[in-house]
Amino acid sequence: MKKLFAEFFGTYWLVFGGCGSALFAAGIPNLGIGFAGVALAFGLTVLTMAYAVGHISGGHFNPAVSVGLWAGGRFSAKELLPYIVSQCAGAIAAAGTLFFIWSGKTGNVIDNTQKGAFASNGYDAFSPDGYSMISCFAAEFVLTMFFLLVILGATNKFSHTKFAGIAIGLALTLIHLISIPITNTSVNPARSLSQALFTGGTPLTQVWLFWVAPIAGALVAGFIYKNLLHKEHNPE
């Protein structure tokens, strides 16, 4: 149970910190943190929780990460579903907290006809910069694949694992710097689901892409790492 609570709180912090920065701080005139600040916020949530609870649960905070680690031979299949449920529960709880705070300001109403509403993800007309479904799928697939390759490599027993959290957090920051204009960045099905549930409308009907593409990318990364990159013995 400690592992599941760790995943719950870790995913909660990721959604609260990352999506919260987008909702509350990105667009403040003259003082807003912008896309770069939101990207950094997502990276910092993973970095901080990796060191806070990573030693308890492995610090996945993302269904795609759990699937990718399983595909790479680093995670048990029997733990997949409990982890994913805990991650989704944490993300939804965080989105609920964000909605409670956000709705406390006069005029804050979710308009699910607008792209990026309530920090949701989307494609076509709901892509921040108007990218097609195919482009968005490709971006989410490739970026999640490389995210998992970073995670699998940085946490390998022959790597400098004490710095794994830094590498993973910076990788997620880079991913957001690349893809916020494309999809508003998911690479995390739980994060996408939580915001879409509160947004409804088209963002909710499009959330399938932000499950399928990241999980597919994670599976490919697990296969690549396990069969092409992994070494059983120290290469030195």
NUMI-626861 format. One record per residue: x, y, z of N, C-alpha, C in turn; chain; residue number from 1. Coordinates in nm, 3 decimals. Example, Ala and Ser with C-alpha at 12.3 -4.5 7.8 and 13.67 -1.06 7.14 Angstrom:
<pts>
PT	nx	ny	nz	cax	cay	caz	cx	cy	cz	marnu	vexnu
PT	1.319	-0.569	0.780	1.230	-0.450	0.780	1.320	-0.330	0.780	A	1;
PT	1.285	-0.225	0.708	1.367	-0.106	0.714	1.290	0.003	0.787	A	2;
</pts>
This chain:
<pts>
PT	nx	ny	nz	cax	cay	caz	cx	cy	cz	marnu	vexnu
PT	0.082	-0.122	0.000	0.000	0.000	0.000	0.085	0.126	0.000	A	1;
PT	0.202	0.120	0.063	0.289	0.238	0.065	0.329	0.278	-0.077	A	2;
PT	0.353	0.178	-0.161	0.388	0.207	-0.299	0.275	0.280	-0.370	A	3;
PT	0.153	0.236	-0.348	0.038	0.296	-0.415	0.012	0.437	-0.365	A	4;
PT	0.029	0.459	-0.234	0.015	0.594	-0.181	0.123	0.685	-0.236	A	5;
PT	0.245	0.632	-0.250	0.353	0.711	-0.307	0.322	0.752	-0.450	A	6;
PT	0.266	0.659	-0.528	0.228	0.691	-0.665	0.113	0.792	-0.670	A	7;
PT	0.018	0.778	-0.578	-0.093	0.872	-0.569	-0.041	1.014	-0.543	A	8;
PT	0.040	1.029	-0.440	0.087	1.162	-0.402	0.186	1.219	-0.505	A	9;
PT	0.268	1.131	-0.562	0.361	1.178	-0.664	0.290	1.229	-0.788	A	10;
PT	0.186	1.157	-0.832	0.110	1.200	-0.949	0.027	1.323	-0.917	A	11;
PT	-0.025	1.328	-0.795	-0.098	1.448	-0.750	-0.008	1.571	-0.763	A	12;
PT	0.113	1.561	-0.714	0.207	1.675	-0.717	0.243	1.713	-0.859	A	13;
PT	0.259	1.613	-0.946	0.291	1.641	-1.086	0.180	1.723	-1.152	A	14;
PT	0.055	1.680	-1.135	-0.057	1.750	-1.197	-0.080	1.884	-1.130	A	15;
PT	-0.076	1.887	-0.998	-0.099	2.013	-0.927	0.007	2.116	-0.962	A	16;
PT	0.133	2.073	-0.962	0.242	2.167	-0.990	0.251	2.205	-1.136	A	17;
PT	0.241	2.106	-1.224	0.255	2.133	-1.367	0.135	2.205	-1.426	A	18;
PT	0.017	2.146	-1.410	-0.104	2.209	-1.463	-0.138	2.336	-1.384	A	19;
PT	-0.108	2.334	-1.255	-0.132	2.455	-1.175	-0.050	2.573	-1.222	A	20;
PT	0.074	2.549	-1.262	0.157	2.658	-1.313	0.099	2.714	-1.442	A	21;
PT	0.041	2.625	-1.524	-0.021	2.670	-1.649	-0.147	2.751	-1.622	A	22;
PT	-0.226	2.709	-1.524	-0.352	2.777	-1.495	-0.332	2.909	-1.421	A	23;
PT	-0.241	2.912	-1.325	-0.231	3.027	-1.236	-0.120	3.125	-1.271	A	24;
PT	-0.011	3.076	-1.330	0.108	3.159	-1.341	0.155	3.189	-1.482	A	25;
PT	0.113	3.111	-1.581	0.171	3.126	-1.715	0.134	3.258	-1.781	A	26;
PT	0.010	3.303	-1.761	-0.036	3.418	-1.838	-0.047	3.548	-1.763	A	27;
PT	0.007	3.557	-1.643	0.000	3.681	-1.567	0.075	3.791	-1.642	A	28;
PT	0.011	3.904	-1.674	0.080	4.010	-1.748	0.208	4.058	-1.678	A	29;
PT	0.315	4.064	-1.757	0.446	4.114	-1.712	0.519	4.021	-1.616	A	30;
PT	0.445	3.940	-1.543	0.508	3.853	-1.443	0.491	3.705	-1.474	A	31;
PT	0.414	3.674	-1.578	0.384	3.534	-1.608	0.507	3.452	-1.644	A	32;
PT	0.501	3.324	-1.613	0.617	3.237	-1.637	0.621	3.183	-1.780	A	33;
PT	0.510	3.190	-1.856	0.509	3.147	-1.994	0.531	2.998	-2.013	A	34;
PT	0.550	2.957	-2.140	0.571	2.816	-2.172	0.694	2.760	-2.102	A	35;
PT	0.802	2.837	-2.101	0.926	2.787	-2.041	0.908	2.761	-1.892	A	36;
PT	0.834	2.847	-1.826	0.810	2.828	-1.684	0.724	2.705	-1.656	A	37;
PT	0.624	2.683	-1.738	0.540	2.565	-1.722	0.622	2.438	-1.746	A	38;
PT	0.706	2.440	-1.848	0.793	2.326	-1.877	0.882	2.295	-1.758	A	39;
PT	0.940	2.399	-1.699	1.026	2.381	-1.583	0.946	2.328	-1.464	A	40;
PT	0.824	2.378	-1.447	0.741	2.332	-1.335	0.714	2.183	-1.344	A	41;
PT	0.680	2.133	-1.462	0.657	1.989	-1.477	0.784	1.911	-1.443	A	42;
PT	0.898	1.958	-1.492	1.023	1.890	-1.462	1.054	1.889	-1.313	A	43;
PT	1.025	2.001	-1.246	1.054	2.011	-1.103	0.964	1.920	-1.021	A	44;
PT	0.839	1.902	-1.065	0.751	1.813	-0.988	0.805	1.671	-0.989	A	45;
PT	0.850	1.625	-1.105	0.904	1.489	-1.113	1.035	1.478	-1.037	A	46;
PT	1.121	1.577	-1.053	1.250	1.575	-0.984	1.230	1.569	-0.832	A	47;
PT	1.144	1.655	-0.778	1.127	1.660	-0.633	1.063	1.533	-0.579	A	48;
PT	0.963	1.482	-0.649	0.898	1.361	-0.601	0.982	1.236	-0.622	A	49;
PT	1.069	1.239	-0.723	1.160	1.125	-0.743	1.246	1.104	-0.619	A	50;
PT	1.290	1.215	-0.559	1.373	1.204	-0.439	1.289	1.189	-0.312	A	51;
PT	1.165	1.239	-0.315	1.080	1.230	-0.196	1.023	1.091	-0.176	A	52;
PT	0.971	1.030	-0.283	0.904	0.899	-0.268	0.952	0.795	-0.369	A	53;
PT	1.049	0.832	-0.452	1.097	0.737	-0.552	1.153	0.610	-0.491	A	54;
PT	1.210	0.621	-0.372	1.267	0.503	-0.306	1.158	0.409	-0.254	A	55;
PT	1.034	0.458	-0.250	0.923	0.375	-0.202	0.858	0.299	-0.318	A	56;
PT	0.825	0.373	-0.425	0.747	0.313	-0.533	0.822	0.302	-0.665	A	57;
PT	0.939	0.363	-0.674	1.011	0.370	-0.800	0.987	0.500	-0.873	A	58;
PT	0.889	0.578	-0.826	0.866	0.711	-0.880	0.819	0.714	-1.024	A	59;
PT	0.712	0.640	-1.053	0.659	0.638	-1.190	0.574	0.761	-1.220	A	60;
PT	0.467	0.780	-1.142	0.375	0.894	-1.152	0.313	0.909	-1.292	A	61;
PT	0.302	0.801	-1.365	0.263	0.810	-1.504	0.235	0.668	-1.556	A	62;
PT	0.114	0.638	-1.602	0.085	0.503	-1.653	0.178	0.459	-1.766	A	63;
PT	0.218	0.552	-1.852	0.308	0.517	-1.962	0.444	0.473	-1.909	A	64;
PT	0.490	0.537	-1.802	0.618	0.499	-1.742	0.608	0.358	-1.684	A	65;
PT	0.499	0.329	-1.616	0.482	0.194	-1.560	0.481	0.089	-1.670	A	66;
PT	0.409	0.117	-1.779	0.403	0.024	-1.891	0.541	0.008	-1.956	A	67;
PT	0.612	0.118	-1.973	0.744	0.112	-2.034	0.844	0.036	-1.949	A	68;
PT	0.837	0.055	-1.818	0.927	-0.020	-1.729	0.894	-0.169	-1.731	A	69;
PT	0.766	-0.201	-1.741	0.727	-0.342	-1.755	0.782	-0.399	-1.885	A	70;
PT	0.765	-0.325	-1.994	0.814	-0.373	-2.124	0.966	-0.388	-2.124	A	71;
PT	1.033	-0.307	-2.044	1.178	-0.315	-2.035	1.228	-0.417	-1.934	A	72;
PT	1.136	-0.492	-1.876	1.174	-0.596	-1.782	1.210	-0.546	-1.644	A	73;
PT	1.161	-0.426	-1.610	1.199	-0.366	-1.482	1.080	-0.348	-1.388	A	74;
PT	0.966	-0.403	-1.423	0.848	-0.384	-1.340	0.757	-0.504	-1.357	A	75;
PT	0.691	-0.543	-1.248	0.607	-0.662	-1.249	0.471	-0.634	-1.312	A	76;
PT	0.425	-0.727	-1.395	0.295	-0.713	-1.461	0.181	-0.707	-1.359	A	77;
PT	0.193	-0.779	-1.248	0.084	-0.783	-1.150	0.067	-0.649	-1.078	A	78;
PT	0.168	-0.563	-1.084	0.157	-0.432	-1.020	0.109	-0.322	-1.115	A	79;
PT	0.098	-0.355	-1.243	0.063	-0.253	-1.342	-0.072	-0.187	-1.312	A	80;
PT	-0.177	-0.266	-1.299	-0.310	-0.210	-1.280	-0.321	-0.129	-1.151	A	81;
PT	-0.274	-0.181	-1.035	-0.282	-0.100	-0.913	-0.206	0.032	-0.925	A	82;
PT	-0.090	0.030	-0.991	-0.015	0.154	-1.009	-0.093	0.253	-1.095	A	83;
PT	-0.148	0.205	-1.206	-0.220	0.294	-1.297	-0.344	0.353	-1.230	A	84;
PT	-0.416	0.271	-1.153	-0.532	0.321	-1.080	-0.490	0.429	-0.980	A	85;
PT	-0.382	0.405	-0.907	-0.334	0.504	-0.809	-0.291	0.633	-0.877	A	86;
PT	-0.223	0.620	-0.989	-0.178	0.738	-1.062	-0.297	0.820	-1.113	A	87;
PT	-0.395	0.753	-1.169	-0.514	0.824	-1.219	-0.591	0.889	-1.105	A	88;
PT	-0.600	0.819	-0.992	-0.670	0.876	-0.877	-0.598	1.000	-0.825	A	89;
PT	-0.466	0.995	-0.819	-0.389	1.111	-0.776	-0.405	1.229	-0.870	A	90;
PT	-0.403	1.200	-1.000	-0.418	1.306	-1.100	-0.556	1.371	-1.092	A	91;
PT	-0.660	1.289	-1.078	-0.796	1.342	-1.071	-0.816	1.423	-0.942	A	92;
PT	-0.759	1.375	-0.832	-0.767	1.451	-0.707	-0.699	1.586	-0.720	A	93;
PT	-0.585	1.589	-0.788	-0.514	1.715	-0.808	-0.595	1.809	-0.897	A	94;
PT	-0.654	1.754	-1.003	-0.737	1.837	-1.091	-0.856	1.894	-1.016	A	95;
PT	-0.914	1.814	-0.926	-1.024	1.864	-0.844	-0.981	1.977	-0.754	A	96;
PT	-0.863	1.965	-0.695	-0.810	2.073	-0.611	-0.785	2.198	-0.693	A	97;
PT	-0.725	2.181	-0.811	-0.701	2.294	-0.900	-0.831	2.364	-0.938	A	98;
PT	-0.934	2.283	-0.970	-1.063	2.341	-1.008	-1.123	2.419	-0.892	A	99;
PT	-1.113	2.366	-0.772	-1.166	2.434	-0.654	-1.098	2.570	-0.635	A	100;
PT	-0.967	2.573	-0.646	-0.893	2.699	-0.630	-0.922	2.794	-0.745	A	101;
PT	-0.913	2.741	-0.868	-0.929	2.821	-0.989	-1.067	2.884	-0.999	A	102;
PT	-1.171	2.810	-0.957	-1.308	2.861	-0.966	-1.339	2.966	-0.860	A	103;
PT	-1.245	2.988	-0.768	-1.264	3.090	-0.666	-1.239	3.231	-0.715	A	104;
PT	-1.200	3.246	-0.840	-1.180	3.379	-0.899	-1.297	3.412	-0.991	A	105;
PT	-1.354	3.530	-0.975	-1.467	3.572	-1.057	-1.430	3.569	-1.206	A	106;
PT	-1.516	3.508	-1.284	-1.494	3.502	-1.428	-1.425	3.377	-1.476	A	107;
PT	-1.372	3.295	-1.384	-1.305	3.171	-1.423	-1.408	3.061	-1.447	A	108;
PT	-1.439	3.038	-1.573	-1.532	2.933	-1.613	-1.465	2.854	-1.725	A	109;
PT	-1.472	2.722	-1.719	-1.410	2.639	-1.822	-1.492	2.649	-1.950	A	110;
PT	-1.427	2.692	-2.056	-1.490	2.698	-2.188	-1.431	2.587	-2.272	A	111;
PT	-1.501	2.473	-2.278	-1.444	2.357	-2.346	-1.452	2.366	-2.498	A	112;
PT	-1.490	2.483	-2.548	-1.481	2.505	-2.693	-1.348	2.569	-2.731	A	113;
PT	-1.267	2.600	-2.630	-1.138	2.666	-2.653	-1.023	2.569	-2.631	A	114;
PT	-0.922	2.575	-2.716	-0.805	2.488	-2.700	-0.731	2.519	-2.570	A	115;
PT	-0.682	2.415	-2.508	-0.606	2.432	-2.385	-0.688	2.465	-2.264	A	116;
PT	-0.821	2.457	-2.273	-0.907	2.489	-2.159	-0.870	2.403	-2.039	A	117;
PT	-0.853	2.466	-1.926	-0.818	2.399	-1.800	-0.695	2.309	-1.818	A	118;
PT	-0.598	2.359	-1.897	-0.470	2.289	-1.921	-0.490	2.153	-1.986	A	119;
PT	-0.597	2.139	-2.066	-0.623	2.012	-2.133	-0.537	1.997	-2.257	A	120;
PT	-0.525	1.873	-2.303	-0.452	1.842	-2.425	-0.548	1.833	-2.542	A	121;
PT	-0.494	1.847	-2.665	-0.581	1.835	-2.780	-0.505	1.833	-2.911	A	122;
PT	-0.578	1.800	-3.018	-0.520	1.799	-3.153	-0.615	1.870	-3.249	A	123;
PT	-0.569	1.890	-3.372	-0.645	1.966	-3.472	-0.677	2.105	-3.415	A	124;
PT	-0.804	2.144	-3.414	-0.840	2.278	-3.366	-0.812	2.296	-3.217	A	125;
PT	-0.789	2.185	-3.145	-0.763	2.194	-3.001	-0.614	2.179	-2.969	A	126;
PT	-0.532	2.172	-3.070	-0.387	2.183	-3.053	-0.354	2.331	-3.031	A	127;
PT	-0.267	2.364	-2.937	-0.235	2.505	-2.912	-0.195	2.583	-3.036	A	128;
PT	-0.121	2.519	-3.127	-0.079	2.588	-3.249	-0.136	2.524	-3.375	A	129;
PT	-0.243	2.445	-3.360	-0.316	2.395	-3.475	-0.256	2.275	-3.546	A	130;
PT	-0.186	2.186	-3.473	-0.125	2.069	-3.536	-0.229	1.957	-3.554	A	131;
PT	-0.210	1.879	-3.660	-0.304	1.774	-3.695	-0.297	1.658	-3.596	A	132;
PT	-0.398	1.570	-3.603	-0.401	1.452	-3.518	-0.276	1.367	-3.540	A	133;
PT	-0.236	1.347	-3.665	-0.119	1.265	-3.695	0.008	1.326	-3.637	A	134;
PT	0.022	1.457	-3.652	0.139	1.526	-3.596	0.143	1.513	-3.445	A	135;
PT	0.028	1.530	-3.383	0.021	1.521	-3.237	0.050	1.380	-3.188	A	136;
PT	-0.003	1.280	-3.261	0.025	1.141	-3.225	0.175	1.113	-3.234	A	137;
PT	0.235	1.158	-3.343	0.379	1.135	-3.363	0.461	1.201	-3.252	A	138;
PT	0.425	1.325	-3.217	0.498	1.396	-3.112	0.488	1.322	-2.979	A	139;
PT	0.367	1.283	-2.941	0.348	1.214	-2.813	0.417	1.078	-2.812	A	140;
PT	0.414	1.009	-2.924	0.479	0.878	-2.934	0.631	0.893	-2.918	A	141;
PT	0.691	0.979	-2.998	0.837	0.992	-2.997	0.887	1.047	-2.864	A	142;
PT	0.821	1.148	-2.812	0.867	1.210	-2.688	0.854	1.115	-2.569	A	143;
PT	0.745	1.037	-2.566	0.733	0.938	-2.458	0.837	0.828	-2.473	A	144;
PT	0.863	0.788	-2.595	0.964	0.685	-2.617	1.100	0.730	-2.563	A	145;
PT	1.139	0.852	-2.595	1.268	0.900	-2.546	1.267	0.925	-2.396	A	146;
PT	1.153	0.967	-2.343	1.141	0.983	-2.198	1.168	0.851	-2.128	A	147;
PT	1.111	0.743	-2.180	1.134	0.611	-2.119	1.277	0.565	-2.138	A	148;
PT	1.337	0.595	-2.252	1.477	0.559	-2.270	1.566	0.630	-2.168	A	149;
PT	1.536	0.756	-2.141	1.610	0.829	-2.038	1.589	0.764	-1.902	A	150;
PT	1.464	0.732	-1.869	1.434	0.671	-1.739	1.503	0.536	-1.724	A	151;
PT	1.491	0.452	-1.825	1.552	0.320	-1.819	1.704	0.327	-1.808	A	152;
PT	1.763	0.420	-1.882	1.908	0.435	-1.876	1.956	0.497	-1.747	A	153;
PT	1.887	0.602	-1.702	1.932	0.674	-1.582	1.916	0.591	-1.455	A	154;
PT	1.821	0.497	-1.457	1.799	0.414	-1.338	1.866	0.277	-1.348	A	155;
PT	1.941	0.254	-1.455	2.014	0.129	-1.467	2.116	0.117	-1.353	A	156;
PT	2.135	-0.005	-1.304	2.224	-0.024	-1.188	2.368	0.015	-1.217	A	157;
PT	2.406	0.024	-1.345	2.542	0.064	-1.380	2.552	0.213	-1.409	A	158;
PT	2.440	0.284	-1.398	2.440	0.428	-1.421	2.464	0.501	-1.289	A	159;
PT	2.475	0.633	-1.295	2.490	0.715	-1.174	2.350	0.741	-1.119	A	160;
PT	2.294	0.642	-1.051	2.152	0.646	-1.015	2.117	0.757	-0.915	A	161;
PT	2.215	0.805	-0.839	2.187	0.914	-0.746	2.141	1.041	-0.818	A	162;
PT	2.180	1.050	-0.945	2.143	1.168	-1.024	2.029	1.140	-1.120	A	163;
PT	1.967	1.021	-1.107	1.861	0.982	-1.200	1.745	1.081	-1.197	A	164;
PT	1.707	1.126	-1.079	1.595	1.219	-1.068	1.620	1.349	-1.144	A	165;
PT	1.744	1.394	-1.143	1.779	1.518	-1.215	1.766	1.496	-1.365	A	166;
PT	1.822	1.385	-1.414	1.814	1.356	-1.557	1.670	1.342	-1.603	A	167;
PT	1.588	1.273	-1.523	1.448	1.251	-1.560	1.369	1.381	-1.556	A	168;
PT	1.392	1.461	-1.453	1.324	1.590	-1.444	1.360	1.683	-1.557	A	169;
PT	1.487	1.687	-1.593	1.530	1.772	-1.705	1.476	1.721	-1.837	A	170;
PT	1.467	1.588	-1.852	1.411	1.531	-1.974	1.265	1.573	-1.990	A	171;
PT	1.190	1.570	-1.879	1.050	1.611	-1.888	1.038	1.761	-1.918	A	172;
PT	1.129	1.840	-1.864	1.131	1.983	-1.897	1.153	2.003	-2.046	A	173;
PT	1.252	1.934	-2.100	1.282	1.946	-2.244	1.163	1.902	-2.328	A	174;
PT	1.098	1.795	-2.289	0.981	1.746	-2.361	0.873	1.853	-2.367	A	175;
PT	0.851	1.921	-2.256	0.750	2.028	-2.255	0.793	2.148	-2.338	A	176;
PT	0.920	2.180	-2.335	0.968	2.291	-2.418	0.943	2.264	-2.567	A	177;
PT	0.953	2.139	-2.605	0.929	2.101	-2.745	0.780	2.101	-2.778	A	178;
PT	0.698	2.044	-2.692	0.564	2.003	-2.735	0.447	2.079	-2.677	A	179;
PT	0.468	2.175	-2.589	0.353	2.254	-2.543	0.278	2.316	-2.661	A	180;
PT	0.346	2.373	-2.761	0.272	2.429	-2.874	0.200	2.324	-2.960	A	181;
PT	0.243	2.199	-2.950	0.185	2.094	-3.036	0.059	2.035	-2.972	A	182;
PT	0.072	1.983	-2.850	-0.040	1.914	-2.786	-0.075	1.970	-2.648	A	183;
PT	-0.004	2.071	-2.603	-0.007	2.116	-2.464	0.063	2.015	-2.374	A	184;
PT	0.132	1.923	-2.435	0.215	1.818	-2.373	0.139	1.727	-2.278	A	185;
PT	0.137	1.601	-2.317	0.087	1.498	-2.226	0.204	1.411	-2.182	A	186;
PT	0.240	1.313	-2.266	0.333	1.204	-2.234	0.296	1.136	-2.102	A	187;
PT	0.173	1.160	-2.058	0.126	1.106	-1.931	-0.026	1.091	-1.937	A	188;
PT	-0.076	0.970	-1.959	-0.220	0.951	-1.971	-0.301	0.997	-1.850	A	189;
PT	-0.247	0.981	-1.729	-0.320	1.022	-1.610	-0.338	1.174	-1.607	A	190;
PT	-0.234	1.247	-1.643	-0.240	1.393	-1.647	-0.343	1.440	-1.750	A	191;
PT	-0.350	1.373	-1.864	-0.446	1.410	-1.967	-0.588	1.379	-1.924	A	192;
PT	-0.608	1.262	-1.866	-0.741	1.222	-1.823	-0.797	1.316	-1.718	A	193;
PT	-0.716	1.352	-1.621	-0.766	1.434	-1.511	-0.817	1.569	-1.559	A	194;
PT	-0.743	1.633	-1.647	-0.785	1.765	-1.695	-0.906	1.752	-1.789	A	195;
PT	-0.907	1.647	-1.871	-1.017	1.628	-1.965	-1.149	1.600	-1.893	A	196;
PT	-1.144	1.529	-1.782	-1.266	1.499	-1.708	-1.333	1.626	-1.658	A	197;
PT	-1.254	1.722	-1.616	-1.311	1.847	-1.567	-1.347	1.942	-1.681	A	198;
PT	-1.282	1.925	-1.795	-1.308	2.012	-1.909	-1.428	1.965	-1.988	A	199;
PT	-1.438	1.834	-2.012	-1.547	1.778	-2.091	-1.538	1.818	-2.237	A	200;
PT	-1.645	1.799	-2.311	-1.650	1.839	-2.451	-1.546	1.770	-2.536	A	201;
PT	-1.497	1.840	-2.637	-1.400	1.783	-2.730	-1.271	1.736	-2.662	A	202;
PT	-1.214	1.810	-2.567	-1.094	1.758	-2.501	-1.111	1.620	-2.441	A	203;
PT	-1.231	1.592	-2.391	-1.255	1.459	-2.334	-1.267	1.354	-2.444	A	204;
PT	-1.327	1.388	-2.556	-1.338	1.292	-2.667	-1.203	1.267	-2.733	A	205;
PT	-1.108	1.360	-2.718	-0.976	1.344	-2.778	-0.874	1.279	-2.685	A	206;
PT	-0.914	1.251	-2.560	-0.818	1.203	-2.463	-0.762	1.065	-2.500	A	207;
PT	-0.832	0.991	-2.587	-0.783	0.859	-2.628	-0.642	0.867	-2.685	A	208;
PT	-0.615	0.973	-2.764	-0.483	0.985	-2.826	-0.374	0.996	-2.719	A	209;
PT	-0.407	1.059	-2.608	-0.308	1.083	-2.503	-0.296	0.967	-2.405	A	210;
PT	-0.366	0.859	-2.437	-0.342	0.729	-2.377	-0.268	0.639	-2.476	A	211;
PT	-0.319	0.634	-2.598	-0.264	0.539	-2.696	-0.121	0.575	-2.736	A	212;
PT	-0.097	0.701	-2.772	0.036	0.740	-2.822	0.144	0.727	-2.715	A	213;
PT	0.125	0.780	-2.593	0.229	0.762	-2.492	0.255	0.616	-2.455	A	214;
PT	0.149	0.536	-2.443	0.170	0.396	-2.406	0.240	0.321	-2.518	A	215;
PT	0.204	0.350	-2.644	0.274	0.287	-2.756	0.421	0.326	-2.758	A	216;
PT	0.450	0.452	-2.736	0.589	0.498	-2.731	0.666	0.432	-2.618	A	217;
PT	0.600	0.416	-2.504	0.664	0.352	-2.389	0.694	0.205	-2.416	A	218;
PT	0.601	0.137	-2.482	0.623	-0.004	-2.515	0.742	-0.021	-2.609	A	219;
PT	0.751	0.065	-2.709	0.863	0.058	-2.803	0.994	0.087	-2.731	A	220;
PT	0.993	0.185	-2.642	1.115	0.218	-2.566	1.159	0.099	-2.481	A	221;
PT	1.062	0.034	-2.416	1.097	-0.082	-2.334	1.159	-0.193	-2.417	A	222;
PT	1.103	-0.216	-2.536	1.158	-0.318	-2.626	1.299	-0.280	-2.671	A	223;
PT	1.318	-0.154	-2.711	1.450	-0.108	-2.758	1.553	-0.122	-2.648	A	224;
PT	1.518	-0.076	-2.529	1.617	-0.079	-2.420	1.652	-0.222	-2.380	A	225;
PT	1.550	-0.305	-2.368	1.572	-0.443	-2.323	1.652	-0.524	-2.423	A	226;
PT	1.630	-0.500	-2.553	1.691	-0.585	-2.655	1.813	-0.523	-2.724	A	227;
PT	1.827	-0.391	-2.720	1.935	-0.327	-2.794	2.034	-0.251	-2.707	A	228;
PT	1.991	-0.205	-2.591	2.076	-0.117	-2.511	2.118	-0.175	-2.377	A	229;
PT	2.036	-0.259	-2.319	2.061	-0.309	-2.185	2.182	-0.402	-2.182	A	230;
PT	2.264	-0.386	-2.078	2.379	-0.474	-2.054	2.365	-0.536	-1.916	A	231;
PT	2.392	-0.664	-1.908	2.383	-0.736	-1.781	2.505	-0.708	-1.693	A	232;
PT	2.615	-0.671	-1.757	2.738	-0.650	-1.682	2.791	-0.512	-1.711	A	233;
PT	2.865	-0.459	-1.616	2.926	-0.327	-1.632	3.014	-0.327	-1.757	A	234;
PT	2.985	-0.237	-1.855	3.064	-0.237	-1.979	3.211	-0.202	-1.958	A	235;
PT	3.244	-0.147	-1.841	3.385	-0.118	-1.813	3.458	-0.243	-1.765	A	236;
</pts>
